[in-house]
Amino acid sequence: MAVWFTSDTHFGDPRILRIDKRPYPDLATHDAALIAAWNAVVRPEDNVWHLGDFALGPSAERIAEILRGLSGTKHLIIGNNDGAGTLQAHGWASIAHYAEISVDARRLVLCHYAFRTWNGIGRGAINLHGHSHNKLKPIPRQYDVGVDAQGPAPISLADILVSRRRRTTPWVSVEP
């Protein structure tokens, strides 16, 4: 069983193509590409921590359909754009504003928002967050796991930890 992280998918949100300049011609292509990227790496037995802003705009039925179409056991850390349709959709194993977990013997503090300081920072804990859409200057042991920082597919902790060495854009492929 693998553990994956992502944030700020913004399924169904028409603003995302314009504001974040995601390389898709339309929202349907955007959503299909992110679903395909997710399912290309996540297996049914894996866990995915989505750190907020899952969807904004589509109906509750469409949100539930998207959620059903994504592989893995899904945990939601609530973001500022997660409304009732996202929060009430069946398919979340857990929903919270904040979580502390361990992966690969590393202590992780998960929230939609980046922290200036967090529980365990002095003992090596890592803060994973979304919300900033790759616009914040990173600080030690803090990583933006959003699609604008890491690409359209959920990412493993090992890849997150080396992501600052990457020199290429996270948008490797835009094909659904």
Secondary structure by P-SEA (a helix, b strand, c coil): cbbbbbccccccccccccccccccccaaaaaaaaaaaaaacccccbbbbbcccccccccaaaaaaaaaacccbbbbcccccccccccccccccccccccccccccbbbbbcccccccccccccbbbbbbcccccccccccccccccccccccccccaaaaaacccccccccccccc
